Amino acid sequence: MVRQRATTMILLALLVLVLTACSITEATPPQQDTPVEESGTQTIEHLKGTTVVPQKIERMVVLSAAYIDHMLTIGEKPAGVNVEVRYGGDYLPYFADQLAGIPTVGSADSPNLEAILQIDPDVIVIESRTAESTYDQLEKIAPTIVLGTEWLDFVDDTTYWTQDLLTIAGMYNKVDLAKEKIADVEQQAKQLKAKIEQLDQKKLAYLRVREKTLQIYAAKGHPTNTLLYHDLGFVPTTVTPAEQREDLSMEKIADIDANFVILEVDPNADEYLNNINASSLWKGVPAVGADQVYTTDSFWLFKGWGAIGRSEIINEVEEMIQ
C-alpha cells in the first residue's frame, strides 16, 4: 500500500512537470530566424578607409562645389557649404537661389571649424586635397568622408564624375534617382553631339585667361574637358594638349586653329585679356574672325563635376553653335 502511494506521488509530480513545461512552451513562442534589427548606422568606404555614419542623415556639411551639386541633384540640401574665395567668398552664383540661408563654412582649403561645429553635422564630406591639411580636425567634429582622387588618376575614365554622386546618393538611399539624373544629362549630351557632328568645322579651344598668362585646357584630364571633346564631340586643335593644361605664350596664339573658342576669364585677368584682344595674332585665330568666341561665366571647371552643372554647360554650348 505504501509502495502504491509512493508510485502515485511520483506520477503526480511528473504530471505537474509536464504541464508546467507545456505552459511555458505556450507562453514563449519558439525563436525564429528573423533579421537583426537595424543599428541606425551605415558604413561608408572612402579614401581614408571606412566610416560609420547615421542611417538617416539630417545635417551634411560639404566642402566642394561638386558635392553641393550632387546633393541638390538628389533633392537634398546641405547643412553647410564651402565658398570660393577668389570668386567673392559667397555662394557660387549658379547655386545661390537654392542655397539661400544655408551657412557658409569657409573655403575647402581653409574651412571654418567653429562654423562647422555650430552646425553640429551628422557627417562632413570633403575632397582629398582638403583632407591633406584638416582631416584630423574635421574628424573630431563629426564623421568625415573623403571622396575624389589624386589629379589625373581618372584621365581615361569619362564617367568618373558620376562616382562621388553615386556615393553621396547611396548615403541617402537615392542611388536610383542619381542614375536617372545621370542618364538625363547623358541623353542631353547625346542629342547635342548629333548636332555638332553636322558642323563642317568643329575644332574647339578651351582657353583660360589668368592674371599674367593664357592657358589652354587639355582634351582630357578633367570632366569638363571630356564633356567637350568626348561627350559632345568637338575636335581638339593642333595646340590642345592631351592630358594637362599648358601655358600659351603670345607668340603661340597664332597656332590656335580653332573654329570655336571657349574663353574663361579669371576675375583678376582683365588687363591681360585686353592685351590679348589687342594682339594681331589673336585677331588671326579663325574663331575670332568668325565671331565664334564664347566667354563663359568662369565656373565651367566647377560645373563639369556635377549633373546640374554639366546640364548648364550643354545648354550654353548649344547656344554657342546656333
Residue, then its C-alpha position, 0 to 999 in steps of 0.5 A: m500500500v505504501r509502495q502504491r502511494a509512493t508510485t502515485m506521488i511520483l506520477l503526480a509530480l511528473l504530471v505537474l512537470v509536464l504541464t508546467a513545461c507545456s505552459i511555458t512552451e505556450a507562453t514563449p513562442p519558439q525563436q525564429d530566424t528573423p533579421v537583426e534589427e537595424s543599428g541606425t548606422q551605415t558604413i561608408e568606404h572612402l579614401k581614408g578607409t571606412t566610416v560609420v555614419p547615421q542611417k538617416i542623415e539630417r545635417m551634411v556639411v560639404l566642402s566642394a562645389a561638386y558635392i553641393d551639386h550632387m546633393l541638390t541633384i538628389g533633392e537634398k540640401p546641405a547643412g553647410v557649404n564651402v565658398e570660393v574665395r577668389y570668386g567673392g567668398d559667397y555662394l557660387p552664383y549658379f547655386a545661390d537661389q537654392l542655397a539661400g540661408i544655408p551657412t557658409v563654412g569657409s573655403a575647402d582649403s581653409p574651412n571654418l571649424e567653429a562654423i562647422l561645429q555650430i552646425d553640429p553635422d551628422v557627417i562632413v564630406i570633403e575632397s582629398r586635397t582638403a583632407e591633406s591639411t584638416y582631416d584630423q580636425l574635421e574628424k573630431i567634429a563629426p564623421t568625415i568622408v573623403l571622396g575624389t582622387e589624386w589629379l589625373d588618376f581618372v584621365d581615361d575614365t569619362t564617367y568618373w564624375t558620376q562616382d562621388l554622386l553615386t556615393i553621396a546618393g547611396m548615403y541617402n538611399k537615392v542611388d536610383l534617382a542619381k542614375e536617372k539624373i545621370a542618364d538625363v544629362e547623358q541623353q542631353a549630351k547625346q542629342l547635342k553631339a548629333k548636332i555638332e557632328q553636322l558642323d563642317q568645322k568643329k575644332l574647339a579651344y578651351l582657353r583660360v585667361r589668368e592674371k599674367t598668362l593664357q592657358i589652354y585646357a587639355a582634351k582630357g584630364h578633367p570632366t569638363n574637358t571630356l564633356l567637350y571633346h568626348d561627350l559632345g564631340f568637338v575636335p581638339t586643335t593642333v595646340t590642345p594638349a592631351e592630358q594637362r593644361e599648358d601655358l600659351s605664350m603670345e607668340k603661340i596664339a597664332d597656332i590656335d586653329a580653332n573654329f570655336v573658342i571657349l574663353e574663361v576669364d579669371p576675375n583678376a585677368d582683365e588687363y591681360l585679356n585686353n592685351i590679348n584682344a589687342s594682339s594681331l595674332w589673336k585677331g588671326v585665330p579663325a574663331v575670332g574672325a568668325d565671331q565664334v568666341y564664347t566667354t563663359d561665366s568662369f565656373w565651367l571647371f566647377k560645373g563639369w563635376g556635377a549633373i546640374g552643372r554639366s546640364e548648364i554647360i550643354n545648354e550654353v554650348e548649344e547656344m554657342i553653335q546656333 
